[in-house]
């Protein structure tokens, strides 16, 4: 069985709550602090595919990086992925990946659907 992964930002309350839910269930998991170690383009594309969303739907539109660099721009899926790799603060969090399933922990209870 593949190890569950959480793309985590310790400063985010939703991310911490989601991590707590996984811990409560006693699951083994890997924590990826994506701001310290941003995912590669390939890794991010795979996560987006598992989530079943478009790259733009994973963008945090309230972030300063978005407002300063991308607001009002119509980018391709590839360009949005590239933007998130270059500006990882744009990535909505937390994301939990378990094998061939992924869920966005907003709200944190969403993660219960794959635990």
C-alpha positions in Angstrom: 0.0 0.0 0.0 1.3 3.4 -1.0 2.0 6.0 1.7 -0.6 8.8 2.1 0.8 12.2 1.4 -0.4 15.6 2.7 0.8 18.8 1.0 1.0 20.9 4.1 1.5 24.5 5.3 2.1 24.5 9.1 1.0 28.1 9.2 -2.5 27.3 7.8 -5.2 26.3 10.3 -7.1 24.2 7.7 -3.9 22.4 6.9 -3.2 21.7 10.6 -6.8 20.5 11.2 -6.6 18.2 8.2 -3.3 16.8 9.5 -4.9 16.2 12.9 -7.8 14.2 11.3 -5.3 11.9 9.5 -3.3 11.4 12.8 -6.6 10.6 14.6 -7.3 7.8 12.1 -3.8 6.3 12.8 -2.8 6.4 9.1 0.9 6.5 8.1 1.6 9.5 6.0 4.3 11.7 4.5 4.2 15.5 5.1 5.3 17.6 2.2 5.8 21.2 3.2 5.3 22.5 -0.3 6.4 26.0 0.4 9.9 24.7 1.5 10.0 22.0 -1.3 7.7 22.9 -4.1 6.3 20.0 -6.2 7.7 19.5 -9.7 5.6 20.3 -12.7 4.9 16.6 -13.3 4.0 15.9 -9.6 1.6 18.9 -9.6 0.0 17.8 -12.8 -0.5 14.3 -11.3 -2.1 15.7 -8.2 -4.4 18.0 -10.2 -5.5 15.0 -12.3 -6.2 13.0 -9.1 -8.3 15.9 -7.8 -10.2 16.0 -11.1 -10.0 19.7 -11.4 -8.5 22.3 -13.7 -5.2 23.9 -12.6 -6.8 27.3 -12.3 -9.2 25.8 -9.7 -6.2 25.0 -7.4 -5.1 28.7 -7.4 -5.4 30.8 -4.2 -6.7 34.0 -5.8 -6.4 36.0 -2.6 -2.7 35.6 -2.5 -0.5 38.7 -3.1 1.5 36.7 -5.7 -1.7 36.1 -7.7 -2.9 39.7 -7.5 0.6 41.1 -8.4 1.4 38.6 -11.2 -1.7 36.8 -12.6 -4.9 38.7 -11.8 -6.9 39.2 -15.0 -4.6 36.9 -17.1 -6.0 34.1 -19.1 -3.4 31.3 -18.9 -3.4 27.8 -20.3 -3.5 24.8 -17.9 0.3 24.4 -18.4 1.0 28.0 -17.7 -1.1 27.8 -14.4 0.9 24.7 -13.4 4.1 26.5 -14.1 2.9 29.5 -12.1 2.2 27.2 -9.1 5.7 25.6 -9.3 7.3 29.1 -9.4 5.0 30.6 -6.8 4.0 27.8 -4.5 2.0 30.1 -2.3 -0.6 30.0 -5.1 -1.3 26.3 -4.4 -4.6 25.8 -2.5 -4.0 23.7 0.6 -4.0 21.2 2.1 -4.1 18.5 -0.5 -4.2 14.8 0.6 -3.2 12.1 -1.8 -3.8 8.4 -1.1 -2.9 6.1 -3.9 -5.1 7.0 -6.9 -7.3 9.4 -4.9 -6.8 13.0 -3.8 -8.9 15.5 -1.9 -8.6 19.1 -1.0 -8.9 19.6 2.8 -11.2 22.6 2.5 -13.1 22.0 4.7 -10.8 19.6 6.6 -13.6 17.0 6.9 -13.3 16.4 3.1 -10.3 14.2 3.9 -12.5 11.8 5.7 -13.9 10.7 2.3 -10.5 9.0 1.5 -9.4 7.8 5.0 
